[in-house]
Amino acid sequence: MSATPQPAKMKKDESFLGKLGGTLVRKKKSKEEGKNAINAPMLPSGTEIHPEDTLMEENAERIMLDPTSRENLKFKDLLKVLIDWINSELEEDRIIVKDLEEDCYDGQVLQKLFEKLSGRKLNVAEVTQSEIGQKQKLQTVLESVNEMLRPHGWTIEWSVDSIHSKNLVAIVYLLVALAMHFQAPIRLPEHVSAQVVVVKFADGVYLILLMGLLEDYFVPLFNFFLTPESFEQKVHNVAFAFELMQDGGLKKPKARPEDVVNLNLKSTLRVLYNLFTNYKNSE
C-alpha cells in the first residue's frame, strides 16, 4: 500500500489558494478603483481643490473654470489680448499687468481702467492693503461699472466676492464687457462675442422681454423673475419664454431651458435663429 504524497498535495492546495486569494484581492482592488473613478470629480490629478471652494450655501451658484480650459489656445489668446489692452490703456499710469487673477483682484487696476475708459474719477482710496479696504474699493468700482452697463443689456456675471477671490471667469467676463462697451481697438478671439450673447440671454429675462417687443404686448412682471438669483428661477424664465414663443406660432424649441441657462452655445443660438427667421420680415 503506497503512501499518499500529502506534502505535494498540500503544496498544490496552497498554490491554488494563493492564486485564488490574489485574484480576489485584485478583483476587489479593481472594483474599488472603478468605484473611486466614478465618484471622483473629473479633474486632472494635478488640480488642487481648496476646502472653501467646496462649501456652498443651499441654492448658491459659483462659476468655476474647467482646469483643462486654461490650456485652450483660444482662451490663452483671449487672456493675452486683454492683458495687452489693459497695459496699453494704463501705460501713462506706469501700471503693468502680467496676470489677471493676481493683478485685478484688489480693485486697483480695475479702478484705473474704468477711470481711463469712462473719463470719470472715482472717490476711492488710491492704495489699500487690507481685505476690507480692497472690497470697499471693488464695491465702488463695480457699482459704477454696473450702473453703466445694465442699461445697455449686460447681464452682471461678476461680484465683489468673485473678483476678490480671484475668480478668473468673473474677471474675464467683466473685462470683455468693458472692452466691448467702450469699443476697444482690439480683436477678440473667435466665438467670444457669441459667448457674451449667450450669457446675456441665459437667465431668460431678455428672451421674455424680446417676445413682448416682437409680439407687441407687455409681459406682467409677476409672471417671471426680473432679477433671477437661483438656477430654478432662471429655468422658469426660459421655460416661460418658450411658452410665449409657442403662443406666437413658433414650434416648440428643441433646446431644453436648462441648456440655455447652462450657457450651451448651440442651444441658445438655435433659439435666437428661430426667432430671427420667424420675425425677420416683421415691421
C-alpha positions as a Python dict, from the first residue, in 0.01 Angstrom:
ca = {
    (1, 'M'): (0, 0, 0),
    (2, 'S'): (164, 313, -121),
    (3, 'A'): (169, 620, 92),
    (4, 'T'): (-21, 925, -35),
    (5, 'P'): (210, 1218, -117),
    (6, 'Q'): (46, 1452, 134),
    (7, 'P'): (314, 1727, 124),
    (8, 'A'): (281, 1758, -253),
    (9, 'K'): (-97, 1786, -229),
    (10, 'M'): (-73, 2047, 46),
    (11, 'K'): (173, 2245, -164),
    (12, 'K'): (-63, 2223, -460),
    (13, 'D'): (-357, 2336, -244),
    (14, 'E'): (-155, 2624, -102),
    (15, 'S'): (-60, 2730, -453),
    (16, 'F'): (-423, 2719, -566),
    (17, 'L'): (-546, 2910, -261),
    (18, 'G'): (-271, 3165, -307),
    (19, 'K'): (-372, 3227, -667),
    (20, 'L'): (-739, 3242, -570),
    (21, 'G'): (-666, 3486, -290),
    (22, 'G'): (-456, 3703, -519),
    (23, 'T'): (-731, 3703, -780),
    (24, 'L'): (-993, 3804, -524),
    (25, 'V'): (-771, 4083, -392),
    (26, 'R'): (-709, 4211, -745),
    (27, 'K'): (-1081, 4199, -826),
    (28, 'K'): (-1165, 4384, -505),
    (29, 'K'): (-896, 4643, -575),
    (30, 'S'): (-1016, 4683, -934),
    (31, 'K'): (-1376, 4722, -816),
    (32, 'E'): (-1272, 4985, -561),
    (33, 'E'): (-1068, 5172, -820),
    (34, 'G'): (-1362, 5170, -1057),
    (35, 'K'): (-1595, 5296, -784),
    (36, 'N'): (-1350, 5569, -689),
    (37, 'A'): (-1310, 5671, -1052),
    (38, 'I'): (-1687, 5712, -1084),
    (39, 'N'): (-1725, 5904, -760),
    (40, 'A'): (-1417, 6121, -802),
    (41, 'P'): (-1454, 6461, -973),
    (42, 'M'): (-1342, 6460, -1333),
    (43, 'L'): (-1040, 6682, -1284),
    (44, 'P'): (-674, 6633, -1376),
    (45, 'S'): (-480, 6466, -1097),
    (46, 'G'): (-263, 6771, -1051),
    (47, 'T'): (-559, 7001, -983),
    (48, 'E'): (-576, 7142, -631),
    (49, 'I'): (-918, 7172, -469),
    (50, 'H'): (-940, 7403, -172),
    (51, 'P'): (-1195, 7328, 105),
    (52, 'E'): (-1350, 7674, 73),
    (53, 'D'): (-1428, 7600, -293),
    (54, 'T'): (-1646, 7303, -199),
    (55, 'L'): (-1854, 7470, 73),
    (56, 'M'): (-2162, 7643, -65),
    (57, 'E'): (-2493, 7752, 77),
    (58, 'E'): (-2813, 7590, -48),
    (59, 'N'): (-2920, 7721, -393),
    (60, 'A'): (-2594, 7917, -420),
    (61, 'E'): (-2417, 7930, -755),
    (62, 'R'): (-2050, 7952, -838),
    (63, 'I'): (-1880, 7997, -1172),
    (64, 'M'): (-1566, 7787, -1197),
    (65, 'L'): (-1317, 7743, -1476),
    (66, 'D'): (-1258, 7391, -1601),
    (67, 'P'): (-885, 7341, -1536),
    (68, 'T'): (-839, 7200, -1887),
    (69, 'S'): (-974, 7526, -2033),
    (70, 'R'): (-666, 7708, -1908),
    (71, 'E'): (-467, 7519, -2170),
    (72, 'N'): (-710, 7606, -2450),
    (73, 'L'): (-523, 7813, -2709),
    (74, 'K'): (-818, 8046, -2774),
    (75, 'F'): (-861, 8108, -2402),
    (76, 'K'): (-490, 8182, -2366),
    (77, 'D'): (-515, 8414, -2666),
    (78, 'L'): (-809, 8594, -2503),
    (79, 'L'): (-612, 8645, -2180),
    (80, 'K'): (-315, 8785, -2373),
    (81, 'V'): (-536, 9022, -2572),
    (82, 'L'): (-699, 9153, -2254),
    (83, 'I'): (-366, 9194, -2074),
    (84, 'D'): (-210, 9379, -2369),
    (85, 'W'): (-517, 9604, -2391),
    (86, 'I'): (-506, 9693, -2020),
    (87, 'N'): (-133, 9766, -2035),
    (88, 'S'): (-185, 9988, -2338),
    (89, 'E'): (-465, 10183, -2168),
    (90, 'L'): (-273, 10226, -1842),
    (91, 'E'): (69, 10294, -1991),
    (92, 'E'): (66, 10655, -1867),
    (93, 'D'): (-2, 10532, -1513),
    (94, 'R'): (300, 10303, -1540),
    (95, 'I'): (87, 10004, -1449),
    (96, 'I'): (195, 9670, -1592),
    (97, 'V'): (-41, 9374, -1569),
    (98, 'K'): (110, 9028, -1604),
    (99, 'D'): (-159, 8805, -1451),
    (100, 'L'): (-531, 8892, -1449),
    (101, 'E'): (-609, 8698, -1131),
    (102, 'E'): (-321, 8836, -926),
    (103, 'D'): (-332, 9192, -1061),
    (104, 'C'): (-707, 9262, -1079),
    (105, 'Y'): (-848, 9114, -760),
    (106, 'D'): (-778, 9412, -528),
    (107, 'G'): (-958, 9670, -744),
    (108, 'Q'): (-658, 9895, -816),
    (109, 'V'): (-621, 9805, -1184),
    (110, 'L'): (-997, 9792, -1241),
    (111, 'Q'): (-1034, 10138, -1085),
    (112, 'K'): (-767, 10290, -1308),
    (113, 'L'): (-902, 10114, -1617),
    (114, 'F'): (-1260, 10230, -1558),
    (115, 'E'): (-1148, 10587, -1489),
    (116, 'K'): (-944, 10593, -1810),
    (117, 'L'): (-1223, 10446, -2025),
    (118, 'S'): (-1513, 10644, -1878),
    (119, 'G'): (-1334, 10970, -1807),
    (120, 'R'): (-1479, 10961, -1454),
    (121, 'K'): (-1284, 10995, -1132),
    (122, 'L'): (-1395, 10757, -857),
    (123, 'N'): (-1390, 10856, -491),
    (124, 'V'): (-1176, 10571, -359),
    (125, 'A'): (-850, 10534, -170),
    (126, 'E'): (-553, 10506, -402),
    (127, 'V'): (-377, 10225, -216),
    (128, 'T'): (-548, 9969, 7),
    (129, 'Q'): (-370, 9677, 171),
    (130, 'S'): (-646, 9537, 393),
    (131, 'E'): (-912, 9298, 266),
    (132, 'I'): (-1188, 9530, 388),
    (133, 'G'): (-1036, 9826, 207),
    (134, 'Q'): (-990, 9628, -113),
    (135, 'K'): (-1350, 9507, -108),
    (136, 'Q'): (-1476, 9860, -42),
    (137, 'K'): (-1282, 9981, -344),
    (138, 'L'): (-1416, 9695, -556),
    (139, 'Q'): (-1770, 9775, -438),
    (140, 'T'): (-1737, 10135, -557),
    (141, 'V'): (-1578, 10037, -888),
    (142, 'L'): (-1829, 9762, -968),
    (143, 'E'): (-2128, 9977, -873),
    (144, 'S'): (-2012, 10236, -1127),
    (145, 'V'): (-1946, 9970, -1390),
    (146, 'N'): (-2282, 9801, -1335),
    (147, 'E'): (-2474, 10130, -1349),
    (148, 'M'): (-2313, 10198, -1684),
    (149, 'L'): (-2356, 9850, -1838),
    (150, 'R'): (-2703, 9745, -1715),
    (151, 'P'): (-2899, 9995, -1930),
    (152, 'H'): (-2725, 9850, -2236),
    (153, 'G'): (-2849, 9497, -2171),
    (154, 'W'): (-2550, 9346, -1998),
    (155, 'T'): (-2610, 9064, -1751),
    (156, 'I'): (-2387, 9115, -1448),
    (157, 'E'): (-2178, 8798, -1418),
    (158, 'W'): (-1934, 8926, -1156),
    (159, 'S'): (-1941, 9044, -795),
    (160, 'V'): (-1712, 9185, -529),
    (161, 'D'): (-1657, 8841, -378),
    (162, 'S'): (-1591, 8666, -711),
    (163, 'I'): (-1339, 8927, -823),
    (164, 'H'): (-1164, 8945, -485),
    (165, 'S'): (-1143, 8564, -467),
    (166, 'K'): (-951, 8576, -798),
    (167, 'N'): (-1225, 8404, -999),
    (168, 'L'): (-1078, 8421, -1347),
    (169, 'V'): (-1411, 8361, -1521),
    (170, 'A'): (-1572, 8659, -1346),
    (171, 'I'): (-1270, 8880, -1417),
    (172, 'V'): (-1271, 8786, -1786),
    (173, 'Y'): (-1648, 8846, -1815),
    (174, 'L'): (-1601, 9193, -1668),
    (175, 'L'): (-1307, 9286, -1890),
    (176, 'V'): (-1474, 9158, -2207),
    (177, 'A'): (-1786, 9358, -2123),
    (178, 'L'): (-1578, 9674, -2072),
    (179, 'A'): (-1381, 9613, -2391),
    (180, 'M'): (-1695, 9564, -2600),
    (181, 'H'): (-1889, 9851, -2438),
    (182, 'F'): (-1608, 10100, -2498),
    (183, 'Q'): (-1533, 9951, -2841),
    (184, 'A'): (-1172, 9882, -2756),
    (185, 'P'): (-942, 9868, -3061),
    (186, 'I'): (-868, 9501, -3007),
    (187, 'R'): (-964, 9183, -3186),
    (188, 'L'): (-1122, 8933, -2951),
    (189, 'P'): (-1072, 8565, -3035),
    (190, 'E'): (-1343, 8390, -3236),
    (191, 'H'): (-1663, 8293, -3050),
    (192, 'V'): (-1610, 8542, -2766),
    (193, 'S'): (-1887, 8770, -2896),
    (194, 'A'): (-2120, 8474, -2937),
    (195, 'Q'): (-2049, 8355, -2584),
    (196, 'V'): (-2128, 8702, -2448),
    (197, 'V'): (-2463, 8696, -2628),
    (198, 'V'): (-2532, 8355, -2475),
    (199, 'V'): (-2460, 8490, -2127),
    (200, 'K'): (-2697, 8785, -2178),
    (201, 'F'): (-2988, 8553, -2266),
    (202, 'A'): (-2905, 8280, -2012),
    (203, 'D'): (-3142, 8395, -1736),
    (204, 'G'): (-3442, 8418, -1970),
    (205, 'V'): (-3526, 8782, -1890),
    (206, 'Y'): (-3425, 8919, -2229),
    (207, 'L'): (-3595, 8633, -2411),
    (208, 'I'): (-3922, 8722, -2237),
    (209, 'L'): (-3886, 9096, -2300),
    (210, 'L'): (-3787, 9026, -2660),
    (211, 'M'): (-4104, 8823, -2718),
    (212, 'G'): (-4309, 9111, -2576),
    (213, 'L'): (-4145, 9351, -2820),
    (214, 'L'): (-4184, 9119, -3119),
    (215, 'E'): (-4549, 9039, -3044),
    (216, 'D'): (-4627, 9394, -2926),
    (217, 'Y'): (-4755, 9318, -2577),
    (218, 'F'): (-4650, 9382, -2219),
    (219, 'V'): (-4550, 9084, -2008),
    (220, 'P'): (-4672, 9129, -1648),
    (221, 'L'): (-4376, 9126, -1413),
    (222, 'F'): (-4543, 8879, -1177),
    (223, 'N'): (-4518, 8611, -1448),
    (224, 'F'): (-4140, 8586, -1430),
    (225, 'F'): (-3835, 8674, -1222),
    (226, 'L'): (-3695, 9010, -1333),
    (227, 'T'): (-3374, 8956, -1136),
    (228, 'P'): (-3342, 8577, -1106),
    (229, 'E'): (-3094, 8459, -847),
    (230, 'S'): (-3122, 8081, -846),
    (231, 'F'): (-3085, 7821, -1120),
    (232, 'E'): (-3452, 7725, -1080),
    (233, 'Q'): (-3569, 8084, -1130),
    (234, 'K'): (-3366, 8113, -1450),
    (235, 'V'): (-3505, 7784, -1580),
    (236, 'H'): (-3856, 7911, -1502),
    (237, 'N'): (-3789, 8226, -1705),
    (238, 'V'): (-3654, 8042, -2009),
    (239, 'A'): (-3939, 7789, -1998),
    (240, 'F'): (-4189, 8077, -1982),
    (241, 'A'): (-4017, 8242, -2280),
    (242, 'F'): (-4055, 7915, -2472),
    (243, 'E'): (-4428, 7917, -2392),
    (244, 'L'): (-4456, 8271, -2530),
    (245, 'M'): (-4279, 8160, -2848),
    (246, 'Q'): (-4527, 7876, -2897),
    (247, 'D'): (-4817, 8116, -2831),
    (248, 'G'): (-4670, 8332, -3107),
    (249, 'G'): (-4687, 8047, -3356),
    (250, 'L'): (-4331, 7917, -3331),
    (251, 'K'): (-4259, 7548, -3296),
    (252, 'K'): (-4157, 7423, -2955),
    (253, 'P'): (-3782, 7485, -2923),
    (254, 'K'): (-3572, 7169, -2939),
    (255, 'A'): (-3339, 7308, -2675),
    (256, 'R'): (-3416, 7249, -2310),
    (257, 'P'): (-3447, 7553, -2081),
    (258, 'E'): (-3166, 7402, -1870),
    (259, 'D'): (-2935, 7407, -2174),
    (260, 'V'): (-2988, 7780, -2225),
    (261, 'V'): (-2933, 7853, -1855),
    (262, 'N'): (-2615, 7642, -1862),
    (263, 'L'): (-2477, 7866, -2140),
    (264, 'N'): (-2495, 7599, -2411),
    (265, 'L'): (-2386, 7791, -2720),
    (266, 'K'): (-2561, 7581, -2987),
    (267, 'S'): (-2890, 7559, -2797),
    (268, 'T'): (-2907, 7934, -2737),
    (269, 'L'): (-2813, 8025, -3093),
    (270, 'R'): (-3077, 7785, -3229),
    (271, 'V'): (-3343, 7960, -3021),
    (272, 'L'): (-3229, 8304, -3139),
    (273, 'Y'): (-3206, 8189, -3501),
    (274, 'N'): (-3564, 8058, -3490),
    (275, 'L'): (-3677, 8397, -3363),
    (276, 'F'): (-3483, 8572, -3638),
    (277, 'T'): (-3623, 8359, -3921),
    (278, 'N'): (-3979, 8397, -3791),
    (279, 'Y'): (-3973, 8773, -3735),
    (280, 'K'): (-3714, 8900, -3986),
    (281, 'N'): (-3982, 9033, -4220),
    (282, 'S'): (-4196, 9185, -3946),
    (283, 'E'): (-4237, 9560, -3948),
}
